[in-house]
Amino acid sequence: MNGGIRLSDMDMITTIMLEDSISTISVGMSSVIGTRKEQQDTIKADDDYAIMENGKFIAVLCDGMGGLSGGKQASEVCATHIQDSFHAEECEEDISQFFRRVIVEGDRKVSELRNESGEPLGAGSTMVCIVIKEDELHWSSVGDSHIYLIRGNQIRCITRDHNYSMLLEEKVKMGEITQQEAETHPKREALISYMGMGGVKYVDINATPFKLINEDYIVLCSDGLYRTVSEEDIKNIVQGIGEAEDAAECLTEYAMRAHKMNQDNTSVVVIQYKN
């Protein structure tokens, strides 16, 4: 995206916290079932921190996959485990190490789910998670749910989709297939990494936390949103409304107003950071 937020730009940002400075966040969450028979998304976030003095905040969004109630169970188990583990910590575990640990544990818990007959449920879930510690944003991702950072007049998706298109793009670079063949491949959207596969293959974790600045917004969403609503519309809705709770509800309502015949579950978490 021309003129977009670059990781190198964010790495160079320095935020000076004055003695009388108070960092605050507000949180909004919204989830709709779409035209599906069951809600298989799970979203969890801490309550708003009125004052984030030495505080930490976590938000998790999981999009389940699986027949019957499998996807619902998978997303609930994954999201609950991550949030509960975060608050159960008594020591100051490095956040990137925390992500690595709970992703391995969560993947195992989902892969071990059984149906009423005791057979493997065969369900899975995507996962995106953010942690805010003081003025720093830490994030992790497995699958194809998205995290967006909105800053000024720019929006940037800071996650990548762990689907077959990743491998196809590598084949394009190696000259094995053409760009057109990659873009039209029937399995392009198939996930190649997700929670519950019994050995997550691809995990993205930011090595260096992003420095948040006043009026930054972070948006976590399932593919029901970004496959229906453009990035520009996401940015305009969030900034135009301002309040995180109202913005989250407006985003899911906007997706539903698109009247797609096969509208997926759509879930959103909007976080506004102020200092």
C-alpha positions as CSV (number, residue, x, y, z in Angstrom):
1,M,0.0,0.0,0.0
2,N,1.6,3.2,-1.2
3,G,2.2,5.7,1.7
4,G,1.2,3.0,4.2
5,I,2.5,2.3,7.6
6,R,5.9,0.5,7.3
7,L,7.3,-1.7,10.1
8,S,10.5,0.3,9.8
9,D,8.6,3.5,10.5
10,M,7.0,2.0,13.6
11,D,10.3,0.6,14.9
12,M,11.7,4.2,14.9
13,I,8.8,5.7,16.9
14,T,9.7,6.9,20.4
15,T,7.1,7.8,22.9
16,I,8.0,9.9,25.9
17,M,5.8,9.3,29.0
18,L,5.7,12.4,31.2
19,E,5.2,11.9,35.0
20,D,1.6,13.2,34.9
21,S,0.8,11.2,31.7
22,I,-1.9,8.6,32.0
23,S,-2.4,6.0,29.3
24,T,-5.9,4.7,28.7
25,I,-7.6,2.3,26.4
26,S,-11.2,1.7,25.5
27,V,-12.5,-1.6,24.0
28,G,-15.4,-2.6,21.9
29,M,-16.5,-6.1,20.8
30,S,-19.2,-7.3,18.4
31,S,-20.0,-10.6,16.9
32,V,-22.8,-11.6,14.4
33,I,-23.7,-15.1,13.1
34,G,-24.2,-14.0,9.5
35,T,-26.1,-16.5,7.4
36,R,-24.4,-19.5,9.1
37,K,-26.3,-21.9,11.4
38,E,-23.9,-21.5,14.2
39,Q,-21.5,-18.9,15.7
40,Q,-18.0,-20.4,15.5
41,D,-16.1,-17.2,16.3
42,T,-14.9,-16.5,19.9
43,I,-13.7,-13.1,21.1
44,K,-12.3,-12.3,24.5
45,A,-10.8,-9.1,25.9
46,D,-10.1,-7.6,29.2
47,D,-12.3,-4.8,30.5
48,D,-11.2,-1.3,29.7
49,Y,-8.2,-0.2,31.7
50,A,-9.2,3.3,33.0
51,I,-5.5,3.8,34.0
52,M,-2.8,1.5,32.5
53,E,-0.2,2.3,35.2
54,N,2.0,-0.9,35.1
55,G,-1.0,-2.6,33.5
56,K,-1.3,-5.2,30.8
57,F,-4.2,-5.9,28.5
58,I,-5.0,-8.9,26.3
59,A,-7.5,-9.4,23.5
60,V,-8.0,-12.7,21.6
61,L,-10.1,-13.6,18.5
62,C,-10.5,-17.1,17.2
63,D,-12.4,-18.3,14.2
64,G,-13.4,-22.0,14.5
65,M,-13.5,-24.6,11.7
66,G,-15.2,-27.9,11.9
67,G,-18.5,-29.7,11.3
68,L,-21.4,-29.7,13.8
69,S,-20.2,-27.9,16.9
70,G,-16.5,-28.6,16.3
71,G,-15.5,-25.1,15.3
72,K,-17.3,-23.5,18.2
73,Q,-15.6,-25.8,20.7
74,A,-12.2,-25.2,19.0
75,S,-12.4,-21.5,19.1
76,E,-13.7,-21.4,22.7
77,V,-11.0,-23.7,24.0
78,C,-8.3,-21.8,22.2
79,A,-9.4,-18.3,23.2
80,T,-10.2,-19.2,26.8
81,H,-6.9,-21.0,27.3
82,I,-4.9,-18.0,26.1
83,Q,-6.7,-15.4,28.2
84,D,-6.7,-17.6,31.3
85,S,-3.0,-18.4,30.9
86,F,-2.2,-14.7,30.6
87,H,-3.9,-13.8,33.9
88,A,-2.6,-16.9,35.7
89,E,1.0,-15.8,35.2
90,E,2.7,-15.0,38.5
91,C,6.1,-14.3,37.1
92,E,7.1,-11.7,34.5
93,E,7.3,-14.0,31.5
94,D,8.5,-12.4,28.3
95,I,5.4,-11.8,26.2
96,S,6.9,-13.3,23.0
97,Q,7.8,-16.4,25.0
98,F,4.2,-16.4,26.5
99,F,2.8,-16.4,23.0
100,R,5.0,-19.4,21.9
101,R,4.0,-21.4,25.0
102,V,0.3,-20.9,24.8
103,I,0.1,-21.5,21.1
104,V,1.7,-24.9,21.5
105,E,-0.5,-25.6,24.5
106,G,-3.7,-24.3,22.8
107,D,-2.9,-26.3,19.6
108,R,-2.6,-29.5,21.7
109,K,-5.8,-28.8,23.6
110,V,-7.8,-28.2,20.4
111,S,-6.3,-31.3,18.7
112,E,-7.3,-33.4,21.7
113,L,-11.0,-32.5,21.5
114,R,-13.3,-35.5,21.2
115,N,-16.9,-36.0,20.2
116,E,-19.6,-37.8,22.2
117,S,-18.3,-41.1,20.9
118,G,-14.8,-40.4,22.0
119,E,-13.5,-40.0,18.5
120,P,-11.2,-37.0,17.5
121,L,-13.3,-34.0,16.8
122,G,-11.1,-32.9,13.9
123,A,-11.8,-29.3,14.5
124,G,-9.5,-26.2,14.3
125,S,-9.3,-22.5,14.8
126,T,-7.5,-19.5,13.6
127,M,-6.1,-17.2,16.3
128,V,-5.0,-13.6,16.6
129,C,-4.0,-12.1,19.9
130,I,-2.7,-8.7,21.1
131,V,-1.1,-7.7,24.4
132,I,-0.7,-4.0,25.3
133,K,1.8,-3.4,28.1
134,E,2.2,0.3,28.9
135,D,2.7,1.9,25.4
136,E,3.8,-1.3,23.6
137,L,1.8,-3.5,21.3
138,H,2.7,-7.2,21.1
139,W,0.9,-9.5,18.8
140,S,0.7,-13.1,17.5
141,S,-1.2,-14.8,14.7
142,V,-2.0,-18.3,13.4
143,G,-4.3,-18.7,10.4
144,D,-6.0,-16.0,8.4
145,S,-7.8,-13.7,10.9
146,H,-6.4,-10.2,10.8
147,I,-5.0,-7.5,13.0
148,Y,-5.1,-3.9,11.7
149,L,-3.3,-0.8,13.1
150,I,-5.0,2.5,12.3
151,R,-2.8,5.6,12.7
152,G,-3.5,9.0,11.4
153,N,-5.0,8.6,7.9
154,Q,-3.5,5.1,7.4
155,I,-4.5,1.5,8.0
156,R,-2.1,-1.4,7.9
157,C,-2.8,-5.1,8.2
158,I,0.1,-6.3,10.4
159,T,-0.6,-10.0,10.0
160,R,-0.3,-12.3,7.0
161,D,-2.6,-15.1,6.0
162,H,-1.2,-18.6,6.6
163,N,-2.9,-20.2,3.6
164,Y,-1.7,-22.0,0.4
165,S,-1.2,-18.6,-1.3
166,M,2.0,-18.3,0.8
167,L,3.5,-21.4,-0.9
168,L,2.2,-20.3,-4.3
169,E,3.9,-17.0,-4.1
170,E,7.2,-18.8,-3.3
171,K,6.7,-20.9,-6.4
172,V,6.2,-17.7,-8.4
173,K,9.5,-16.3,-7.1
174,M,11.2,-19.6,-8.0
175,G,9.8,-19.4,-11.5
176,E,7.9,-22.6,-11.1
177,I,4.4,-21.1,-11.8
178,T,3.2,-17.8,-13.2
179,Q,1.5,-15.0,-11.1
180,Q,-1.7,-15.7,-12.9
181,E,-1.6,-19.4,-12.0
182,A,-1.0,-18.5,-8.4
183,E,-3.9,-16.0,-8.3
184,T,-6.3,-18.4,-9.8
185,H,-5.3,-21.6,-8.0
186,P,-8.4,-23.4,-6.6
187,K,-6.7,-24.1,-3.2
188,R,-5.3,-20.6,-2.8
189,E,-7.4,-19.8,0.3
190,A,-6.8,-23.2,2.0
191,L,-5.3,-22.8,5.5
192,I,-1.8,-24.4,6.0
193,S,-1.5,-23.4,9.6
194,Y,-4.2,-23.3,12.4
195,M,-4.7,-24.2,16.0
196,G,-5.6,-27.9,16.4
197,M,-3.6,-29.4,13.6
198,G,-1.4,-31.1,16.2
199,G,1.7,-29.2,15.4
200,V,1.2,-25.6,14.3
201,K,3.4,-25.1,11.2
202,Y,3.4,-21.3,10.8
203,V,3.2,-18.8,13.7
204,D,3.8,-15.0,13.4
205,I,5.0,-13.1,16.5
206,N,6.4,-9.6,16.4
207,A,10.0,-9.7,17.7
208,T,10.0,-6.0,18.6
209,P,6.9,-4.5,20.1
210,F,5.2,-1.5,18.3
211,K,5.3,1.8,20.2
212,L,1.7,3.0,20.4
213,I,0.9,6.7,20.1
214,N,-2.1,8.8,21.0
215,E,-5.3,8.0,19.1
216,D,-4.0,4.7,17.6
217,Y,-6.7,2.1,17.0
218,I,-6.1,-1.7,16.8
219,V,-8.7,-3.9,15.1
220,L,-8.9,-7.7,15.4
221,C,-11.3,-9.4,13.0
222,S,-12.3,-12.7,11.5
223,D,-12.5,-13.1,7.7
224,G,-16.2,-12.4,7.8
225,L,-15.3,-8.8,8.1
226,Y,-12.3,-8.3,5.8
227,R,-13.8,-10.4,3.0
228,T,-16.8,-8.1,3.0
229,V,-15.6,-4.6,4.1
230,S,-12.6,-2.9,2.5
231,E,-9.6,-1.7,4.6
232,E,-10.5,1.9,3.6
233,D,-14.1,1.4,4.9
234,I,-12.8,-0.2,8.1
235,K,-10.5,2.8,8.7
236,N,-13.2,5.4,7.9
237,I,-15.8,3.7,10.1
238,V,-13.5,3.4,13.1
239,Q,-12.2,6.9,12.9
240,G,-15.5,8.4,12.0
241,I,-17.3,7.0,15.0
242,G,-14.3,7.3,17.4
243,E,-15.8,5.3,20.3
244,A,-14.5,1.7,20.3
245,E,-17.7,0.0,21.3
246,D,-19.9,1.9,18.8
247,A,-17.2,1.3,16.0
248,A,-17.2,-2.5,16.6
249,E,-20.9,-2.7,16.4
250,C,-21.0,-0.5,13.3
251,L,-18.4,-2.7,11.5
252,T,-20.4,-5.9,12.0
253,E,-23.7,-4.1,11.0
254,Y,-21.9,-2.7,7.8
255,A,-20.8,-6.2,6.9
256,M,-24.4,-7.5,7.3
257,R,-25.8,-4.7,5.2
258,A,-23.7,-6.0,2.3
259,H,-26.4,-8.8,2.0
260,K,-23.9,-11.5,0.9
261,M,-25.8,-14.7,0.3
262,N,-23.2,-16.7,2.3
263,Q,-22.1,-14.1,4.9
264,D,-19.7,-15.8,7.3
265,N,-19.6,-15.3,11.1
266,T,-18.2,-11.8,11.6
267,S,-16.4,-10.8,14.8
268,V,-14.5,-7.6,15.7
269,V,-12.6,-6.2,18.6
270,V,-11.7,-2.5,18.4
271,I,-9.2,-1.0,20.8
272,Q,-8.5,2.7,21.1
273,Y,-5.3,3.8,22.8
274,K,-4.8,7.3,24.3
275,N,-2.1,8.9,26.3
